[in-house]
Amino acid sequence: MEYEHAIVKFEGDVAVLLCNGCGIKITEGTKHEDREHYCTMCMSGNCKAKFKKGN
């Protein structure tokens, strides 16, 4: 499955939706919209995590 906006990685056979801002795991599965998704901390502007390239 191809995503244009959502960042989805596979851990084994489980799809994991990642935050577009910092890269942390938001949820598992493929039932989400293909749009940018952000964790609560990124949405509040208080996230200190940096997106990890190569996840």
N, C-alpha and C positions, 0 to 999 in steps of 0.2 A: 504494500500500500504506500503510495506516494503522498507526502504532505508538502504543501507550499509554504505554510506559515507556522503550523504547530511543529514543535521539536519532539519527535518520538524516537526513542532508542529501544532496542530489544535486549532484554536480559534473559538469555535462553529463549524460551518460547513466549515470554511475557512482554507485552508492549508497555513502555513506561513514558508518560507524558512529562516533559521537563519545562521548567520556567524559561521563557524567552529572555528574561533579564539576567538571571544568575545561574541557571542550569540545575537547580535542585529538583528533586522528584515531586511532582504534584499529585499524580494518581497513576494507577495501572489500568490497562485496557485500551481499546481503540474506539470507544463510544464517546467521542468528543468532537467539537467543531474544528475544522481546519482554519484556525485563526491563531493569533498570538495569545498565549496564556502566560499569566504572571502570578507569582506567589503573593501572599498577603503582604510580606515585608517589602517586596518590590513595588507593589501598588501603593503602599503608604510612603514610599520614598526613603525608608529606613534600612534597606537591605545593605549589608556590608559584604555579602558574598560576591565573588566575581565569577562570571561564566567561565567554566573550565573547558578550554578547547580540547578536542579529542576524546570527549566522554563517550 
